[in-house]
Amino acid sequence: MKKILLNPFLFFILILISFTGCKDDEVEPSRRDMLTGGTWNGTAVYSQGTDITESAKNSGFDITKNTLRFDTNGNYTDTYDGSSDTGTWEFAENESKLLLDKNTSNEQLATISQLNANTLNVTFSSGLELRYTR
């Protein structure tokens, strides 16, 4: 008789353990989702690893007046001090680079130095790195 009562009890404990022992695995957003998840605000300019934000500002380029928005349809908007330009974008080289304005006279390939939900850093072939946050 004890055996019959013990089996339902063990079954109940096993069910409790299985529900409490499993948590939902957080799914990391894709690089596309991170890139297109909102507006990027310019924060810093680096050249060859050196912060040149202030000297760029003194020369007429204030990165803090720059925003970028990448849309899921492959278009982007680059806004500086209220004036906007648009173009196209796509990932290249296993999503490690951004190809901007493909097959146009403005085509550029930028290396994604860092990309997460809150940070976007892109480096151009000139060695200039632009840093953005959300």
Backbone torsions as a table, in degrees:
resi	resn	phi	psi	omega
1	MET	NA	-38.1	178.0
2	LYS	-62.3	-36.8	-178.2
3	LYS	-62.9	-39.3	-179.8
4	ILE	-66.4	-39.8	178.8
5	LEU	-74.4	-30.2	-178.1
6	LEU	-71.3	-38.0	-178.4
7	ASN	-61.9	-46.5	176.4
8	PRO	-63.4	-35.4	178.0
9	PHE	-63.7	-47.1	177.8
10	LEU	-62.6	-39.5	178.6
11	PHE	-61.4	-44.2	178.9
12	PHE	-61.5	-43.8	179.4
13	ILE	-63.7	-43.3	179.0
14	LEU	-61.6	-39.7	178.3
15	ILE	-65.6	-43.6	178.4
16	LEU	-60.7	-43.0	179.8
17	ILE	-64.5	-41.3	-178.0
18	SER	-66.7	-35.1	178.0
19	PHE	-74.8	-38.7	-178.2
20	THR	-84.0	-22.4	-178.0
21	GLY	-82.2	-16.4	-178.5
22	CYS	-106.5	127.9	173.2
23	LYS	-118.2	156.5	178.4
24	ASP	-66.9	130.7	175.5
25	ASP	-74.5	130.4	177.1
26	GLU	-75.1	129.2	179.8
27	VAL	-92.7	121.5	178.8
28	GLU	-72.0	135.6	179.3
29	PRO	-63.9	151.6	178.2
30	SER	-70.1	164.5	177.8
31	ARG	-61.4	-37.3	177.4
32	ARG	-62.1	-44.7	179.1
33	ASP	-63.2	-40.5	179.2
34	MET	-65.3	-43.6	-177.8
35	LEU	-65.8	-40.6	-173.7
36	THR	-95.1	9.1	-174.0
37	GLY	-79.3	5.3	179.6
38	GLY	157.2	-171.8	-177.5
39	THR	-86.5	136.2	177.0
40	TRP	-98.1	131.9	-179.1
41	ASN	-108.3	127.3	-179.1
42	GLY	-62.7	137.0	-179.1
43	THR	-127.3	-33.0	-174.7
44	ALA	-157.1	155.5	175.2
45	VAL	-124.2	129.4	177.6
46	TYR	-123.0	146.9	173.9
47	SER	-130.3	120.2	-179.5
48	GLN	51.9	36.6	177.7
49	GLY	87.7	-2.0	-179.2
50	THR	-105.4	133.3	178.4
51	ASP	-70.0	114.9	179.4
52	ILE	-117.9	23.3	-176.8
53	THR	-55.0	-47.6	-178.3
54	GLU	-67.8	-43.0	-179.9
55	SER	-68.1	-33.9	175.1
56	ALA	-64.3	-41.1	178.0
57	LYS	-62.6	-43.5	178.5
58	ASN	-65.6	-23.5	178.5
59	SER	-91.6	0.6	175.5
60	GLY	109.5	0.9	177.3
61	PHE	-118.5	102.9	178.0
62	ASP	-97.7	101.3	-176.3
63	ILE	-56.6	-27.8	-178.7
64	THR	-69.9	-10.7	175.5
65	LYS	-94.4	5.5	-176.3
66	ASN	-107.5	131.0	171.5
67	THR	-128.0	151.6	175.6
68	LEU	-127.4	143.1	173.3
69	ARG	-137.5	122.9	177.7
70	PHE	-105.8	125.5	-179.6
71	ASP	-96.8	155.3	-178.2
72	THR	-66.6	-19.2	-179.5
73	ASN	-83.1	3.5	177.6
74	GLY	93.3	9.2	175.8
75	ASN	-104.5	153.9	174.4
76	TYR	-134.9	158.4	174.6
77	THR	-126.1	125.9	178.9
78	ASP	-112.7	113.7	-176.6
79	THR	-114.5	132.2	176.2
80	TYR	-132.1	118.2	175.6
81	ASP	51.3	41.6	176.3
82	GLY	89.9	-11.1	179.2
83	SER	-102.4	129.9	-174.3
84	SER	-115.5	143.9	170.1
85	ASP	-121.1	148.7	177.7
86	THR	-123.1	160.3	178.2
87	GLY	-169.4	-167.0	179.6
88	THR	-114.6	155.3	177.9
89	TRP	-141.3	155.9	170.1
90	GLU	-157.6	156.8	175.0
91	PHE	-76.4	152.3	174.7
92	ALA	-137.8	160.3	175.2
93	GLU	48.9	63.1	177.7
94	ASN	57.8	40.1	177.4
95	GLU	63.2	23.0	176.8
96	SER	-95.9	-7.9	-179.0
97	LYS	-137.1	156.8	173.5
98	LEU	-110.0	127.2	174.6
99	LEU	-102.4	113.2	-177.2
100	LEU	-103.3	134.7	174.8
101	ASP	55.0	49.5	-178.8
102	LYS	-53.4	138.5	177.1
103	ASN	61.4	30.4	173.8
104	THR	-125.7	172.0	177.4
105	SER	-69.5	-13.7	179.6
106	ASN	-99.5	10.0	-176.6
107	GLU	-56.4	132.4	177.1
108	GLN	-139.2	145.6	174.8
109	LEU	-116.6	121.0	-177.9
110	ALA	-119.9	137.4	176.3
111	THR	-82.9	132.3	176.4
112	ILE	-82.4	104.0	-179.6
113	SER	-73.6	-36.9	178.6
114	GLN	-154.2	137.0	175.3
115	LEU	-147.6	120.4	169.7
116	ASN	-145.9	-169.9	-175.5
117	ALA	-61.4	-24.5	-174.7
118	ASN	-121.8	-4.4	-175.0
119	THR	-136.4	133.9	172.2
120	LEU	-133.4	119.1	173.9
121	ASN	-122.2	127.0	179.1
122	VAL	-125.1	137.5	-178.9
123	THR	-116.7	130.3	179.9
124	PHE	-95.9	166.0	-175.6
125	SER	-60.4	-22.9	177.9
126	SER	-71.5	-11.4	-176.1
127	GLY	94.7	-3.4	178.9
128	LEU	-77.6	127.1	177.7
129	GLU	-114.7	128.0	176.3
130	LEU	-106.8	132.6	-177.0
131	ARG	-114.9	136.1	-177.8
132	TYR	-133.2	152.7	173.3
133	THR	-136.0	169.1	174.0
134	ARG	-104.8	NA	NA
